[in-house]
Amino acid sequence: MSAPKSTIETAKVADGQHQLKANSLGPVGVAFFVLAAAAPMAAFVGAGPVIFSLIGPGVPLVYLLIAAVVAIFAVGYLKMSQHVNSAAGFVAYIEKGLGIRAAGATSGLVIVTYIALQVGFWAQFGVFANQLVATYLGVDIPIWLWAVVFIAITTGLAMWGVDMSLRVLGVILALEVLVVLALVGGIWISDDKVPSLESFSPAVFTNPGLGIAILFVATCFTTFEATTVFAEEARNPRRTIPLALFFVIGFIAIFYGLATWAVSMAVGPDAVQQAATENLEGLMFGLAAQYVGPWLDLIMQIMVVTSFVAMLLGMSNMFARYAFALSRARVLPQALGKVTKRQAPARAALANGVIVAVILLAFLWSGADPMVVVYAWFVALGTIGFILIMALASVAVLVFFRRRRDIKGGLISTVIAPAVALVLVVAMLVFSIANYDALLLGGGETAKWLLLALPIAGVLGWLAARKSRRIDFDTESINIQKLRAEEAAALEGDS
């Protein structure tokens, strides 16, 4: 007697080759991946001056505002996480609330979003790395070569496994935080600096640059989804994921809030907007040399480069797990859904690295400016995609709890918080679309055509889900299939 063919196929999908390493990450480990992907140093040095140039001293308040939006979203999101355990992140949530077809469409959006963000940030990394080495060593290494070499390194680490990546991220992240805190401490202990509350004045809401500033600040929070993407590898996910998520939200709000408040006081609330506008690239470095010493200036320039590496290593690990989960669910080719003996999604990580490198090289070798074109266009595309996915996830949370009346939950976490989050996230999306030209750092009608990648990918994902009845994002369902497959194999052996 032999097992049915469908059961044997299920066994192939549900065996250990298609499962990530369980119980390998605690709250701190998950938080490290997310915070490293948020790139504290790179965002502080790179995005901080841009936001100051847009709205002046009110930057800390905007960080707190966006943190509040994400925290409100997280209430319903985490309540629903008790019923979802999958590396497919937002896609799994949307499948639970809105169905397979909506999840298929979201899969397309996710792929475009994270590929675009990586392409944009790798281009920016190449610029910073090139400038650092050219300034201090007099060596001009092409931007594309910097990017390709480090894409290979981060891809290799992601293929090796979560343990190795965690060690690298932990060291880099700790150094980033210490360096920024050294600057903040130097400013705070300065004799002539008196704390000013002007940075928290509601007047910031009347600033015409607020819409664009919100988008730049929101980019710092785009990786918080990784807390649930690593759910399958977390120890006690129902405890680990909420702890990690709220720690990440709180850390980003406090860290950037205090750091930008210190910068505002150092330059002066009335002068910081003009100072940032006139010196976007060197504002933070100049403050480091002034308040601590030239040595901190140099260390910050080095740490900006390593910060990008940490960010993109974290993002590579996260998206590799996303691609692995989508492959296991049969949205992407099933070959990407296999893991190594270390239970790392090596094939998905390799595919991610190759695709990102090819797209980046195609633009750079065609003569596109790495900052004005590649960075601005692709990060703008990724930002729009992420906010759109958040909006869909908010709807999914609301629908899920409305349909599942059997699930006990407070009105705040199942209705009020998700509804408020939906309104706020849609408002962010409207801001994004309305200010898209300004976000592109110089414009470019061609960049708008890239936005078509989102609806096209969404439609393709929807069609794939519509045609296939085998798509399944539910990890628990996969585990049940595994048990059934083992039983079938046992019966086959007995026969």
GIHU-V469229 format. One record per pair of residues at least 12 apart in sequence whose ideal C-beta (glycine too) atoms are under 6 Angstrom apart, sorted by the first residue. I is the first residue (numbers start at 1). J is the second residue. D is the distance in whole Angstrom. If there is no record, write none. Layout:
((I:J:D) (I:J:D))
This chain:
((1:495:4) (2:492:6) (3:488:4) (3:492:5) (7:485:6) (7:488:4) (10:481:5) (10:485:5) (11:485:3) (14:478:5) (14:481:4) (14:482:4) (14:485:5) (17:338:5) (18:328:5) (18:337:5) (20:232:5) (20:233:5) (20:343:6) (21:233:6) (21:343:4) (23:235:5) (24:162:6) (24:233:5) (25:230:6) (25:233:5) (25:234:5) (26:235:5) (27:240:5) (27:243:4) (27:244:5) (29:166:6) (30:227:6) (30:230:5) (30:234:6) (30:244:4) (31:244:5) (31:247:5) (31:248:6) (32:169:5) (32:170:5) (33:226:6) (33:314:5) (34:223:5) (34:226:5) (34:227:6) (34:248:5) (35:173:6) (36:169:4) (36:173:5) (36:310:4) (36:314:4) (37:223:4) (37:311:5) (37:314:3) (37:315:5) (38:220:6) (38:223:5) (39:307:5) (39:311:4) (40:176:5) (41:176:4) (41:303:5) (41:304:6) (41:307:4) (42:304:6) (42:307:4) (42:308:5) (43:220:5) (44:180:6) (44:259:6) (45:284:5) (45:304:5) (47:216:5) (48:260:6) (49:276:4) (49:280:5) (49:283:4) (50:216:6) (51:213:5) (51:216:5) (52:272:5) (52:276:4) (53:276:4) (53:277:4) (54:209:3) (54:212:6) (54:213:5) (55:204:6) (55:207:5) (55:209:5) (55:210:6) (55:213:5) (56:273:4) (57:198:5) (57:199:5) (57:264:4) (57:269:4) (57:272:5) (58:204:3) (59:260:4) (60:199:5) (60:257:4) (60:260:5) (60:261:4) (61:200:5) (61:204:5) (62:213:6) (62:217:5) (63:217:6) (63:253:6) (63:256:5) (63:257:5) (64:253:6) (64:257:6) (66:217:5) (66:218:5) (67:249:6) (67:253:4) (69:424:5) (70:221:5) (70:249:5) (71:249:5) (72:417:5) (72:420:5) (72:421:5) (73:421:4) (74:245:6) (75:413:5) (75:417:4) (76:397:4) (76:413:6) (76:417:5) (76:418:4) (78:242:5) (79:409:6) (79:413:4) (80:93:6) (80:397:5) (80:400:6) (81:228:6) (81:241:6) (82:238:6) (84:96:6) (85:231:5) (85:237:6) (85:475:5) (86:325:6) (86:473:6) (86:475:4) (87:229:5) (87:232:5) (87:321:4) (87:325:4) (88:325:4) (88:473:5) (89:225:5) (89:228:5) (89:229:4) (90:225:6) (90:389:5) (90:393:5) (91:103:5) (91:106:5) (91:107:5) (92:473:4) (93:393:5) (93:396:5) (94:106:5) (94:392:6) (94:396:4) (95:473:5) (96:400:5) (97:396:3) (97:399:4) (97:400:4) (98:396:5) (100:465:5) (100:471:6) (101:462:5) (101:465:5) (101:466:6) (103:473:6) (104:461:4) (104:462:5) (104:464:5) (104:465:3) (105:458:4) (105:461:5) (105:462:4) (106:392:6) (107:326:5) (107:331:5) (107:461:4) (108:457:3) (108:458:5) (108:460:5) (108:461:3) (109:385:5) (109:389:5) (109:454:6) (109:458:5) (112:385:6) (112:453:5) (112:454:6) (112:457:5) (113:382:5) (113:385:3) (113:386:5) (114:319:4) (116:378:4) (116:381:4) (116:382:4) (117:382:4) (118:315:6) (118:356:5) (119:356:6) (119:359:5) (119:360:5) (119:378:5) (120:375:5) (120:378:3) (120:379:4) (121:312:6) (122:147:5) (122:360:6) (123:370:4) (123:374:4) (123:375:5) (124:375:5) (125:308:4) (126:143:4) (126:146:4) (126:147:4) (126:370:6) (127:370:5) (127:371:6) (128:304:5) (128:305:5) (129:146:4) (129:305:5) (130:143:5) (132:301:5) (132:305:6) (143:370:5) (144:361:6) (144:364:4) (147:360:6) (148:357:6) (150:309:6) (151:353:5) (151:357:5) (154:312:6) (154:313:4) (154:316:5) (155:349:6) (155:353:3) (157:313:6) (158:316:5) (158:317:5) (158:320:5) (158:349:4) (159:346:4) (159:349:5) (161:342:4) (161:344:4) (165:313:6) (165:317:5) (169:310:5) (172:306:5) (172:310:4) (176:303:6) (176:307:5) (179:299:6) (179:300:6) (179:303:5) (180:259:6) (182:292:6) (182:296:6) (183:288:5) (184:259:5) (184:262:4) (186:291:4) (186:292:4) (187:262:4) (187:266:5) (187:291:5) (193:265:5) (196:265:6) (196:269:6) (198:269:4) (199:261:5) (199:264:5) (211:431:4) (211:435:4) (212:435:5) (212:438:5) (214:431:6) (215:383:6) (215:432:6) (215:439:6) (219:383:6) (220:252:6) (222:386:5) (224:248:6) (226:318:4) (227:241:5) (227:244:5) (227:245:4) (228:241:6) (229:318:5) (229:321:5) (266:287:6) (285:297:5) (285:300:6) (288:300:5) (319:352:5) (320:345:5) (320:348:4) (320:349:4) (320:352:6) (321:345:6) (323:336:6) (323:348:4) (324:337:6) (324:345:4) (324:348:4) (329:471:5) (329:472:6) (329:473:5) (330:470:5) (330:471:5) (336:348:5) (336:351:6) (372:441:6) (372:442:5) (376:440:5) (376:441:4) (377:447:4) (377:450:6) (380:439:5) (380:440:6) (381:450:5) (384:432:5) (385:454:5) (387:428:5) (387:429:5) (387:432:6) (390:425:5) (391:425:5) (391:426:6) (391:429:6) (394:418:6) (394:421:5) (394:422:4) (394:425:6) (397:418:4) (398:418:5) (401:414:4))
